Amino acid sequence: EKYLTGRKQLPKELPAYYGFGDENEAIVCADEIGAAWKKYPNAIQWLRDQH
């Protein structure tokens, strides 16, 4: 959520590995699907409102 909403910036390099539920998974996920979320500003606002 932090990476998708812009509260935290993605690192310049992606992690070499990730585990289920860890910070690296969040980074990889945001990198892979972030563009889709950004196409729908209302979705990002909804995500912000959840936390």
MOPAC internal coordinates of N, CA, C and O (Angstrom, degrees):
PM7 1SCF
backbone

  N    0.0000 0     0.00 0     0.00 0    0    0    0
  C    1.4545 1     0.00 0     0.00 0    1    0    0
  C    1.5221 1   109.93 1     0.00 0    2    1    0
  O    1.2310 1   119.56 1   137.22 1    3    2    1
  N    1.3028 1   118.44 1   -42.78 1    3    2    1
  C    1.4688 1   121.36 1  -178.24 1    5    3    2
  C    1.5244 1   111.53 1   -61.07 1    6    5    3
  O    1.2310 1   120.74 1   141.58 1    7    6    5
  N    1.3064 1   116.19 1   -38.42 1    7    6    5
  C    1.4613 1   120.06 1  -178.30 1    9    7    6
  C    1.5237 1   111.13 1   -76.25 1   10    9    7
  O    1.2310 1   119.73 1   142.06 1   11   10    9
  N    1.3090 1   118.12 1   -37.94 1   11   10    9
  C    1.4649 1   121.21 1  -179.38 1   13   11   10
  C    1.5237 1   112.15 1   -70.63 1   14   13   11
  O    1.2310 1   120.37 1   146.16 1   15   14   13
  N    1.3255 1   116.89 1   -33.84 1   15   14   13
  C    1.4656 1   120.00 1  -178.18 1   17   15   14
  C    1.5202 1   112.51 1   -88.70 1   18   17   15
  O    1.2310 1   119.96 1   172.44 1   19   18   17
  N    1.3214 1   117.69 1    -7.56 1   19   18   17
  C    1.4555 1   120.61 1   179.30 1   21   19   18
  C    1.5178 1   114.40 1    87.50 1   22   21   19
  O    1.2310 1   120.00 1  -176.23 1   23   22   21
  N    1.3224 1   117.60 1     3.77 1   23   22   21
  C    1.4677 1   119.94 1   177.64 1   25   23   22
  C    1.5260 1   111.19 1   -68.39 1   26   25   23
  O    1.2310 1   120.88 1   158.37 1   27   26   25
  N    1.3092 1   115.93 1   -21.63 1   27   26   25
  C    1.4583 1   121.22 1   178.08 1   29   27   26
  C    1.5248 1   107.73 1  -138.95 1   30   29   27
  O    1.2310 1   120.45 1   -45.93 1   31   30   29
  N    1.3261 1   116.75 1   134.07 1   31   30   29
  C    1.4609 1   120.53 1  -178.86 1   33   31   30
  C    1.5239 1   111.03 1   -82.91 1   34   33   31
  O    1.2310 1   121.96 1   -34.40 1   35   34   33
  N    1.3244 1   113.85 1   145.60 1   35   34   33
  C    1.4629 1   119.26 1   174.57 1   37   35   34
  C    1.5255 1   109.16 1   -68.10 1   38   37   35
  O    1.2310 1   120.06 1   -34.07 1   39   38   37
  N    1.3169 1   117.48 1   145.93 1   39   38   37
  C    1.4626 1   119.71 1   175.72 1   41   39   38
  C    1.5272 1   110.05 1   -68.01 1   42   41   39
  O    1.2310 1   120.97 1   -19.29 1   43   42   41
  N    1.3124 1   115.74 1   160.71 1   43   42   41
  C    1.4645 1   120.26 1  -179.76 1   45   43   42
  C    1.5201 1   111.75 1   -65.29 1   46   45   43
  O    1.2310 1   120.58 1   147.28 1   47   46   45
  N    1.3165 1   116.50 1   -32.72 1   47   46   45
  C    1.4667 1   120.98 1   178.41 1   49   47   46
  C    1.5203 1   109.49 1  -118.45 1   50   49   47
  O    1.2310 1   121.24 1   -40.00 1   51   50   49
  N    1.3201 1   115.23 1   140.00 1   51   50   49
  C    1.4585 1   120.01 1   177.12 1   53   51   50
  C    1.5247 1   109.92 1   -73.52 1   54   53   51
  O    1.2310 1   120.43 1   -28.85 1   55   54   53
  N    1.3270 1   116.78 1   151.15 1   55   54   53
  C    1.4629 1   119.16 1   178.27 1   57   55   54
  C    1.5285 1   111.36 1   -65.96 1   58   57   55
  O    1.2310 1   121.09 1   -28.37 1   59   58   57
  N    1.3036 1   115.52 1   151.63 1   59   58   57
  C    1.4665 1   121.17 1  -179.85 1   61   59   58
  C    1.5216 1   111.30 1   -72.63 1   62   61   59
  O    1.2310 1   120.36 1   156.28 1   63   62   61
  N    1.3300 1   116.91 1   -23.72 1   63   62   61
  C    1.4614 1   121.38 1  -179.28 1   65   63   62
  C    1.5213 1   108.71 1  -151.97 1   66   65   63
  O    1.2310 1   120.78 1   -14.36 1   67   66   65
  N    1.3180 1   116.11 1   165.64 1   67   66   65
  C    1.4586 1   120.53 1   174.10 1   69   67   66
  C    1.5177 1   109.40 1  -150.96 1   70   69   67
  O    1.2310 1   121.32 1   -21.38 1   71   70   69
  N    1.3111 1   115.07 1   158.62 1   71   70   69
  C    1.4568 1   121.65 1   177.95 1   73   71   70
  C    1.5138 1   109.59 1  -120.88 1   74   73   71
  O    1.2310 1   120.84 1   -22.04 1   75   74   73
  N    1.2952 1   116.00 1   157.96 1   75   74   73
  C    1.4524 1   121.61 1  -179.02 1   77   75   74
  C    1.5299 1   110.32 1   -57.43 1   78   77   75
  O    1.2310 1   120.79 1   -60.02 1   79   78   77
  N    1.3204 1   116.10 1   119.98 1   79   78   77
  C    1.4608 1   121.58 1   175.84 1   81   79   78
  C    1.5137 1   115.90 1    83.10 1   82   81   79
  O    1.2310 1   119.46 1  -177.38 1   83   82   81
  N    1.3221 1   118.63 1     2.62 1   83   82   81
  C    1.4625 1   117.98 1  -178.99 1   85   83   82
  C    1.5338 1   112.02 1   -93.99 1   86   85   83
  O    1.2310 1   120.94 1    -5.48 1   87   86   85
  N    1.3144 1   115.81 1   174.52 1   87   86   85
  C    1.4659 1   122.30 1  -176.78 1   89   87   86
  C    1.5248 1   111.26 1   -60.34 1   90   89   87
  O    1.2310 1   120.40 1   141.48 1   91   90   89
  N    1.3222 1   116.85 1   -38.52 1   91   90   89
  C    1.4602 1   119.86 1   179.52 1   93   91   90
  C    1.5219 1   111.80 1   -63.84 1   94   93   91
  O    1.2310 1   120.21 1   145.06 1   95   94   93
  N    1.3169 1   117.21 1   -34.94 1   95   94   93
  C    1.4643 1   119.56 1   177.02 1   97   95   94
  C    1.5284 1   109.91 1   -63.67 1   98   97   95
  O    1.2310 1   120.29 1   139.80 1   99   98   97
  N    1.3201 1   117.05 1   -40.20 1   99   98   97
  C    1.4637 1   120.92 1   178.50 1  101   99   98
  C    1.5277 1   110.81 1   -62.10 1  102  101   99
  O    1.2310 1   120.47 1   139.95 1  103  102  101
  N    1.3104 1   116.70 1   -40.05 1  103  102  101
  C    1.4650 1   121.56 1   179.36 1  105  103  102
  C    1.5265 1   110.53 1   -64.30 1  106  105  103
  O    1.2310 1   120.46 1   130.45 1  107  106  105
  N    1.3182 1   116.72 1   -49.55 1  107  106  105
  C    1.4682 1   121.33 1  -179.22 1  109  107  106
  C    1.5250 1   110.33 1   -62.76 1  110  109  107
  O    1.2310 1   120.44 1   136.68 1  111  110  109
  N    1.3059 1   116.77 1   -43.32 1  111  110  109
  C    1.4640 1   121.73 1  -179.24 1  113  111  110
  C    1.5353 1   110.60 1   -61.93 1  114  113  111
  O    1.2310 1   120.57 1   132.91 1  115  114  113
  N    1.3305 1   116.52 1   -47.09 1  115  114  113
  C    1.4611 1   120.34 1   179.80 1  117  115  114
  C    1.5279 1   110.98 1   -62.73 1  118  117  115
  O    1.2310 1   120.60 1   141.98 1  119  118  117
  N    1.3138 1   116.46 1   -38.02 1  119  118  117
  C    1.4626 1   120.10 1   178.10 1  121  119  118
  C    1.5237 1   110.94 1   -64.92 1  122  121  119
  O    1.2310 1   120.46 1   138.98 1  123  122  121
  N    1.3161 1   116.72 1   -41.02 1  123  122  121
  C    1.4645 1   121.45 1  -176.49 1  125  123  122
  C    1.5315 1   113.28 1   -75.65 1  126  125  123
  O    1.2310 1   119.63 1   139.73 1  127  126  125
  N    1.3217 1   118.32 1   -40.27 1  127  126  125
  C    1.4712 1   120.22 1  -173.88 1  129  127  126
  C    1.5284 1   113.89 1  -115.06 1  130  129  127
  O    1.2310 1   120.46 1  -177.51 1  131  130  129
  N    1.3223 1   116.72 1     2.49 1  131  130  129
  C    1.4616 1   120.49 1  -177.67 1  133  131  130
  C    1.5212 1   113.44 1   -58.13 1  134  133  131
  O    1.2310 1   119.99 1   140.40 1  135  134  133
  N    1.3116 1   117.62 1   -39.60 1  135  134  133
  C    1.4696 1   120.64 1  -178.85 1  137  135  134
  C    1.5248 1   111.37 1   -62.24 1  138  137  135
  O    1.2310 1   120.21 1   142.31 1  139  138  137
  N    1.3174 1   117.20 1   -37.69 1  139  138  137
  C    1.4706 1   120.44 1   178.60 1  141  139  138
  C    1.5248 1   110.57 1   -64.64 1  142  141  139
  O    1.2310 1   120.01 1   138.15 1  143  142  141
  N    1.3250 1   117.59 1   -41.85 1  143  142  141
  C    1.4679 1   120.83 1   178.10 1  145  143  142
  C    1.5258 1   110.76 1   -64.20 1  146  145  143
  O    1.2310 1   120.22 1   140.03 1  147  146  145
  N    1.3190 1   117.18 1   -39.97 1  147  146  145
  C    1.4711 1   120.78 1  -177.08 1  149  147  146
  C    1.5219 1   112.47 1   -67.90 1  150  149  147
  O    1.2310 1   119.89 1   158.85 1  151  150  149
  N    1.3209 1   117.82 1   -21.15 1  151  150  149
  C    1.4656 1   120.87 1   176.75 1  153  151  150
  C    1.5197 1   111.44 1   -68.78 1  154  153  151
  O    1.2310 1   120.60 1   160.47 1  155  154  153
  N    1.3273 1   116.46 1   -19.53 1  155  154  153
  C    1.4674 1   121.56 1  -176.34 1  157  155  154
  C    1.5256 1   110.15 1  -125.65 1  158  157  155
  O    1.2310 1   120.31 1   -95.01 1  159  158  157
  N    1.3355 1   117.01 1    84.99 1  159  158  157
  C    1.4661 1   120.53 1  -178.09 1  161  159  158
  C    1.5270 1   113.17 1   -54.91 1  162  161  159
  O    1.2310 1   120.11 1   147.70 1  163  162  161
  N    1.3247 1   117.40 1   -32.30 1  163  162  161
  C    1.4655 1   119.22 1   178.58 1  165  163  162
  C    1.5263 1   111.20 1   -64.92 1  166  165  163
  O    1.2310 1   120.28 1   147.75 1  167  166  165
  N    1.3101 1   117.07 1   -32.25 1  167  166  165
  C    1.4653 1   120.28 1   178.15 1  169  167  166
  C    1.5254 1   110.38 1   -67.60 1  170  169  167
  O    1.2310 1   120.50 1   140.03 1  171  170  169
  N    1.3190 1   116.64 1   -39.97 1  171  170  169
  C    1.4631 1   120.06 1   178.35 1  173  171  170
  C    1.5240 1   110.17 1   -66.18 1  174  173  171
  O    1.2310 1   120.40 1   138.86 1  175  174  173
  N    1.3253 1   116.85 1   -41.14 1  175  174  173
  C    1.4631 1   119.44 1   177.44 1  177  175  174
  C    1.5252 1   110.17 1   -63.08 1  178  177  175
  O    1.2310 1   120.16 1   138.97 1  179  178  177
  N    1.3072 1   117.29 1   -41.03 1  179  178  177
  C    1.4659 1   121.01 1   177.07 1  181  179  178
  C    1.5313 1   110.13 1   -58.78 1  182  181  179
  O    1.2310 1   120.75 1   135.84 1  183  182  181
  N    1.3368 1   116.16 1   -44.16 1  183  182  181
  C    1.4567 1   120.54 1  -179.96 1  185  183  182
  C    1.5254 1   110.55 1   -62.31 1  186  185  183
  O    1.2310 1   120.31 1   136.29 1  187  186  185
  N    1.3245 1   117.01 1   -43.71 1  187  186  185
  C    1.4730 1   120.53 1   177.35 1  189  187  186
  C    1.5240 1   111.00 1   -58.93 1  190  189  187
  O    1.2310 1   120.52 1   138.77 1  191  190  189
  N    1.3101 1   116.61 1   -41.23 1  191  190  189
  C    1.4651 1   121.42 1  -177.31 1  193  191  190
  C    1.5257 1   112.73 1   -67.16 1  194  193  191
  O    1.2310 1   120.04 1   160.86 1  195  194  193
  N    1.3229 1   117.53 1   -19.14 1  195  194  193
  C    1.4603 1   120.85 1  -178.33 1  197  195  194
  C    1.5243 1   112.38 1   -75.76 1  198  197  195
  O    1.2310 1   120.06 1   162.35 1  199  198  197
  N    1.3219 1   117.49 1   -17.65 1  199  198  197
  C    1.4784 1   120.79 1  -175.92 1  201  199  198
  C    1.4874 1   111.67 1  -121.87 1  202  201  199
  O    1.2310 1   120.10 1   180.00 1  203  202  201

